[in-house]
């Protein structure tokens, strides 16, 4: 029993379930109506069956023992008393199918049934009873109440047992066929009517639920459009608000709250964009204004170093540091100005660029700057051409190779690979090294500006301002591509994706 219930539960669990609120409400409405129809149908069938059965019991009481008593002296010379009994038990006075049986000491001595054709008043039909039928008849209690039994040669009967005058038992029965036929007809009619009602209600309920949930559907559509907008940066224009509905309803309150939330989000995005624009403008203006004084400081420091008069060593060292730091500051200012221009959407040059030549030149420069590293190339046989800005792509290569040189120990192998997808799709520029790897906590923000690892991937050497990789990401995005990082101890891979030429 338990296994059966669990099997049923598993089958029900595998049945498809509605996912949308509209489908669930419609399904719930149809299920509730089906349960109600089933309850009404079952109650009607039980009531009709009980009513017809009680009417049949009343007929049994009215018939009494006339028919089974008439079977007692068949084939014998009748006395006046017996003749009266026989006349009262005339089959023409009984309904077709009436069953009669006489039992003596629990054994059936006579059994017959009134045939459907009663033209001959003295004709009744003997019944061939099986052993099971005889046991069923013998088990009927003489209690003045009707009982239901099954006779294999006939059908289900409602029988009433009464004590005879000779110590025997008279059993009278009426067929349940008419009762069962009426009940089955009611079941068929109820199934048809309730089935049609379920279909009509399901269709009408689906339309009603759909109409009732239209405001919620509009809210969902608006939310979907908002979710598809790029909200990370830049100016964002939110779609029109969801139509307002009755604020007294739950759906109306949801729509109103959603529209107010969109208003707050739009205000926040507007303020954020204005702040970004002010910051971007400040960075561009500051970088532009700083270029001249930084170059001037560097020029004066270099000019002082070239002075022919003797200069104390400490002053010389100070002038050398001023020149070096001013050069470093100049690079930083140029990088900040480049990022500000890229953020502002300044268009880049769109010309065919021989990427293979750029890689060869960049690796040659990196080999000269870092002779203690092992530099290898994996290039296709044919030159690879992309569309873009040659100067900016060269800067991407220089930054990636400088990053690998500065943040890996001596002897690290750096491999530069250029690949083009076979179907003429995107071009991949891969820079791989077998150094110690980028710290896990730094990887999520490695392409953000001024990101510097807490611990170096190198045993020595300095580092930049943390703008190199952010420039790589910005230039790749400006070309319609992207850059990714995969790093673990012993393997670090930067992959730049560029669209096809």
Phi, psi and omega in degrees: 000314181296318179296322178297317179296320179294322178296318177297318179298320178294319178296319177295324179293332180276350180293142179296136180247143179293141183259325183278155179296323180297316179294322180293317179295317179296315179297319178297320178297315181293320180295316179298318178294321178297318178296318179296316179297318179298318179296316179296317180297315179297317180296319180294318180295316180296318180294316179296317179298318178293320181295312181293324178294321178293324175296321177295321177296322178295320176296321178299318179296321180291323180292320179067218185250022183298313184289313179294330178292330180290345180275351189292321187245027179296134178084006181240163177287128187268139169276172179300319180296316180293324179297323177297316178299319181295322179294320179293333180263016179306132182297339178290342179271356184253153177287145177304140180088358179296132182253141177223142179211146178240132181238135175235122182053039176080004180248139180282122178259328179218145175205131180207168180222141179287124182286168178289328179266111184247032179295323177266114185292339184261007184260125168224166191254121175294147181246128176274106184266137174276172179297323178294320178298317181296320178294321178297319179292321180292336182276352181291126183277143177271083185231011179075012180238149180278148180228155179256127177228167178241125177252121187298327181277348180240262180185199177285133182231151171257116188240153179226124181259134179226148180285132178276176182279345181254022181081006178266180180236127178257128180243125176245137181221149176235141183291145176270007184301316181294321178296313182294323179296316178297318180295316180295323178295319177297319179298317180295315180297317180296320180296318180293312183295313182292324177297315177297320179297321179294317180297312181296316181295321178298316180293311181295321179295321178297318178296318181295315180296320180297317178295320181292329184262012179302316178300322179292324177296322178294321177297317179296320179295318178296317179298323178296316179296322178294319181294338180273356180278144173282102185262000187292321183202169178081178180282133184238130175250112181284151180291169178302153181292158176293141180301138178286150176226189184302115182292348178281345180266160179297319180295321178297319179294322178297315180298317179296316179296321180295318179296320177296322178296318178298323177298316178296318180297318180296319177298317180296318179294323178295315178296320180296317180296319178296320178295318178298318181296319178295317180295318180295318179295319179296317181296318180294314181295316180296317180297318180295318182289331182282340184299318183292308180295325178296316178296325179293315179301315180297319181295318178295321180295318180292324178294321178294325178293334180273359182296134185286338182289153179299139180234133178303147182303322181295321178293320177300317180295321180293318179295322178296319179293322178297317180295317181294315182290325177291326176294318178295320179293325178297319177297317181296319179297318178297320180294318178296321178295321178297315179297320179297320179291321177294320178296327181283357178082024178299128181291143176266166175294145180236085181228157174297132183235129176280097183293328179298317179295318178301317181295317180299314180294317182295319178293323177297317178295319181294324179294324178289323181283332181229072183292344181277354176263159176259117184251125181231156182234143172229097185241150176289165182293322181264146178299145180256126182244134176234166178258124180173201182259112185299319182295318181288323177294324175295325178292323176300311179298316181298318181294318180294317180290322177295322178298316179293326181286319186280333187249021175228152182286169179300140179092359180291140178268126179242125182243129178250125184235139173239125181225145175237132180299146187298330182274016179077024183272224187290158176255136180251129173247114188244130174241115185238138173224157180257034179283191185289347178095162179275134179305141184300321183289344181267335188304317182301329182246026187292335180264005176277160185285143179061030175272122179225134182294146177293328178234139186285153170271018180228156178278346179194176180097157181270182179223168181274199182272000180087022180252349185299308182289329176293326175293320177303312180296317182294318180292319178298317178293323178295336176270003182083016180245206182200171178222141180229160179230133170231119187218139171206165180304124180093357181201117176229126184229121171257127181238122177255122178260127178238138180295161180296154180293000000 
